Amino acid sequence: MHATAYHHFMASRFRDRLGGRLRQIGLTFQQTRAADPRLVSYMLIAALVGLAVPLLVLTYLGAPIVGVISGLATAAAAAMLILGIRGQRAAIARIEGQPGAALAVVQSLRGAWKVTPAVAFSGKQDLVHRVVGRPGVVLIGEGRRARVKALLRQEARKTARISGDVPVHEINVGTADGQVELAQLRVHLMKLPRAVKTKEIGALERRLAALGGSDLPIPKGPLPNIRRPR
């Protein structure tokens, strides 16, 4: 009796999770399709290629039924992969140019990354965020290039006094020369050389927390809204 109730409970949880996942995929598809007219075409092409390759190979090897099953699974995975890639691009395009857009990107990173928003800022919505990870300390600035460059330089000097031998990287996000485009920010971070062990990240972040006090050059006026976009 208890085993039956447990099985019913687990089946109910599975249905709830599956339903939630399907609703999320549907919402992502609708939002991405509205911003990307070519989404359906790319998904169909990926699905057809994903279906054809295992189907042809396994049929040639004498297992057509396995080929159909494998092809359908590969087609679905390929279509979802395209949806994820195009959806991420569309999401970045929606927030590009808004204060806090770079913060939204770094906060979505997976892995051992410690993000501290707005460690420096100006009254004209120029922001510098601190990210601690395997590459060391990464200062990410967004806003007008010249103003952000000055903020990054000032924050890098303060950070270096505490970080010691740990590298301090400066990234100026934007579309001007010498800046990293928002769509390339994630890839740029991943390409940075590793200099810190994962177990050392927490201790480094705690040492750097001492910078987040009254030493900040806080200007007059409110801090710009840097809440992560949905």
C-alpha positions as CSV (number, residue, x, y, z in Angstrom):
1,M,0.0,0.0,0.0
2,H,2.8,2.4,0.9
3,A,4.7,1.4,-2.2
4,T,1.7,2.2,-4.4
5,A,1.2,5.6,-2.8
6,Y,4.9,6.3,-3.3
7,H,4.7,5.4,-7.0
8,H,1.6,7.6,-7.4
9,F,3.4,10.5,-5.7
10,M,6.5,10.1,-7.9
11,A,4.4,9.8,-11.0
12,S,2.6,13.0,-10.0
13,R,5.9,14.8,-9.5
14,F,7.2,13.7,-12.8
15,R,4.0,14.9,-14.6
16,D,4.3,18.3,-12.8
17,R,7.9,18.7,-13.8
18,L,7.3,17.6,-17.4
19,G,4.4,20.0,-17.7
20,G,6.4,22.8,-16.3
21,R,9.3,22.1,-18.6
22,L,7.0,21.9,-21.7
23,R,5.4,25.2,-20.7
24,Q,8.8,26.8,-20.3
25,I,9.9,25.5,-23.8
26,G,6.6,26.8,-25.3
27,L,7.1,30.3,-23.8
28,T,10.7,30.4,-25.0
29,F,9.6,29.4,-28.4
30,Q,7.0,32.1,-28.6
31,Q,9.3,34.8,-27.3
32,T,12.1,33.8,-29.6
33,R,9.9,33.4,-32.7
34,A,8.6,36.9,-32.2
35,A,12.1,38.3,-32.3
36,D,13.6,35.8,-34.8
37,P,11.6,35.1,-37.9
38,R,14.1,32.5,-39.1
39,L,13.8,30.4,-35.9
40,V,11.3,27.8,-37.3
41,S,13.4,27.4,-40.5
42,Y,16.6,26.7,-38.5
43,M,14.8,24.3,-36.2
44,L,13.4,22.4,-39.1
45,I,16.7,22.1,-40.9
46,A,18.4,20.9,-37.7
47,A,15.7,18.4,-37.0
48,L,15.8,17.0,-40.6
49,V,19.6,16.6,-40.4
50,G,19.3,15.0,-37.0
51,L,16.7,12.6,-38.3
52,A,18.5,11.7,-41.5
53,V,22.0,11.0,-40.3
54,P,21.2,8.2,-37.8
55,L,18.4,6.9,-39.9
56,L,20.6,6.4,-43.0
57,V,23.5,5.0,-41.1
58,L,21.5,2.5,-39.0
59,T,19.4,1.5,-42.0
60,Y,22.6,0.8,-44.0
61,L,23.8,-1.3,-41.0
62,G,20.5,-3.3,-41.1
63,A,18.7,-1.7,-38.1
64,P,16.0,0.6,-39.7
65,I,13.8,0.5,-36.6
66,V,16.6,1.6,-34.3
67,G,17.5,4.2,-36.9
68,V,14.0,5.7,-36.8
69,I,14.0,5.8,-33.0
70,S,17.5,7.3,-32.8
71,G,16.7,9.7,-35.6
72,L,13.6,11.1,-33.9
73,A,15.5,11.5,-30.6
74,T,18.4,13.2,-32.4
75,A,16.0,15.4,-34.4
76,A,14.3,16.6,-31.2
77,A,17.6,17.3,-29.5
78,A,18.9,19.2,-32.5
79,A,15.8,21.4,-32.7
80,M,16.0,22.1,-28.9
81,L,19.7,23.0,-29.3
82,I,18.9,25.6,-32.0
83,L,16.0,26.9,-29.9
84,G,18.4,27.4,-26.9
85,I,21.0,29.2,-29.0
86,R,18.6,31.4,-30.9
87,G,16.7,32.1,-27.7
88,Q,19.8,33.2,-25.8
89,R,20.7,35.6,-28.6
90,A,17.2,37.0,-28.7
91,A,17.2,37.5,-24.9
92,I,20.5,39.3,-25.1
93,A,19.3,41.5,-28.0
94,R,16.3,42.5,-25.9
95,I,18.4,43.8,-23.0
96,E,21.3,45.2,-24.9
97,G,21.9,48.8,-24.2
98,Q,20.0,48.8,-20.9
99,P,21.8,49.4,-17.6
100,G,22.6,46.0,-16.0
101,A,22.6,44.1,-19.2
102,A,26.1,42.8,-18.7
103,L,25.2,41.9,-15.1
104,A,22.3,39.7,-16.4
105,V,24.7,37.8,-18.6
106,V,27.3,37.1,-15.9
107,Q,24.7,36.1,-13.4
108,S,23.5,33.4,-15.8
109,L,26.9,31.8,-15.9
110,R,27.1,28.3,-14.6
111,G,30.0,27.1,-12.4
112,A,32.1,28.7,-9.7
113,W,31.5,32.3,-10.4
114,K,31.0,34.9,-7.6
115,V,29.3,38.1,-8.9
116,T,29.1,41.4,-7.0
117,P,27.0,44.0,-8.8
118,A,27.9,47.7,-9.1
119,V,31.1,47.8,-7.1
120,A,31.6,51.2,-8.9
121,F,29.2,53.4,-10.8
122,S,28.6,56.9,-12.0
123,G,25.6,59.1,-12.0
124,K,25.2,58.5,-15.7
125,Q,24.4,54.8,-15.4
126,D,28.0,53.6,-16.0
127,L,28.5,50.4,-13.9
128,V,31.4,48.2,-12.9
129,H,30.6,44.7,-11.7
130,R,33.1,42.3,-10.0
131,V,33.3,38.6,-10.9
132,V,35.5,36.2,-9.1
133,G,36.2,32.9,-10.8
134,R,38.9,30.5,-12.1
135,P,40.5,33.3,-14.2
136,G,40.9,35.4,-11.1
137,V,39.1,38.8,-10.6
138,V,37.2,40.1,-13.6
139,L,35.9,43.7,-13.6
140,I,33.2,44.2,-16.1
141,G,32.2,47.7,-17.0
142,E,29.2,48.9,-19.1
143,G,28.3,52.3,-20.2
144,R,30.1,55.1,-22.1
145,R,33.5,53.8,-23.1
146,A,35.7,56.7,-21.8
147,R,33.8,56.9,-18.4
148,V,33.8,53.2,-17.9
149,K,37.5,52.9,-18.7
150,A,38.3,55.4,-16.0
151,L,36.0,53.5,-13.5
152,L,37.7,50.2,-14.4
153,R,41.2,51.6,-14.0
154,Q,40.3,53.0,-10.6
155,E,38.6,49.8,-9.4
156,A,41.5,47.6,-10.8
157,R,44.0,49.6,-8.7
158,K,42.0,49.1,-5.5
159,T,41.4,45.4,-6.3
160,A,45.0,44.7,-7.0
161,R,46.0,45.9,-3.5
162,I,44.0,43.0,-2.0
163,S,44.1,40.3,-4.7
164,G,47.9,40.2,-4.6
165,D,49.3,37.9,-7.3
166,V,45.8,37.0,-8.6
167,P,45.2,38.4,-12.1
168,V,42.7,41.3,-12.4
169,H,41.1,41.4,-15.8
170,E,39.2,44.5,-17.2
171,I,36.3,44.1,-19.7
172,N,34.6,47.1,-21.2
173,V,31.3,46.0,-22.6
174,G,29.8,47.9,-25.5
175,T,29.8,48.2,-29.3
176,A,32.6,50.8,-29.7
177,D,36.2,50.0,-30.6
178,G,38.1,48.3,-27.8
179,Q,34.9,47.0,-26.1
180,V,33.5,43.5,-25.9
181,E,30.0,43.1,-27.4
182,L,27.3,41.9,-25.0
183,A,26.6,38.8,-27.1
184,Q,30.3,37.8,-26.9
185,L,30.7,38.5,-23.2
186,R,30.1,34.9,-22.1
187,V,32.5,33.4,-24.6
188,H,35.1,36.1,-23.7
189,L,34.9,35.1,-20.0
190,M,35.2,31.4,-20.8
191,K,38.4,32.0,-22.9
192,L,40.2,33.8,-20.1
193,P,43.2,31.7,-18.8
194,R,42.6,29.8,-15.5
195,A,44.7,31.1,-12.6
196,V,42.8,30.3,-9.5
197,K,41.7,26.9,-8.1
198,T,37.9,26.4,-7.5
199,K,38.4,25.9,-3.7
200,E,40.2,29.3,-3.5
201,I,37.5,31.4,-5.1
202,G,35.4,31.7,-1.9
203,A,38.3,33.0,0.2
204,L,39.3,35.5,-2.5
205,E,35.8,36.8,-2.7
206,R,35.6,37.3,1.0
207,R,38.9,39.3,1.0
208,L,37.5,41.5,-1.8
209,A,34.3,42.1,0.1
210,A,36.3,44.7,2.1
211,L,36.2,47.0,-1.0
212,G,32.4,47.2,-1.0
213,G,32.1,49.9,1.7
214,S,32.3,53.7,1.9
215,D,35.5,53.7,-0.3
216,L,33.2,53.6,-3.3
217,P,33.0,56.9,-5.2
218,I,29.2,57.2,-4.8
219,P,27.8,60.1,-6.8
220,K,24.7,62.1,-6.1
221,G,21.5,60.5,-7.3
222,P,20.1,57.0,-7.1
223,L,21.8,53.9,-8.2
224,P,20.5,52.8,-11.7
225,N,18.2,49.8,-11.7
226,I,20.4,46.7,-12.3
227,R,17.8,44.0,-11.6
228,R,18.3,41.0,-13.8
229,P,15.9,41.0,-16.7
230,R,13.5,38.0,-16.8
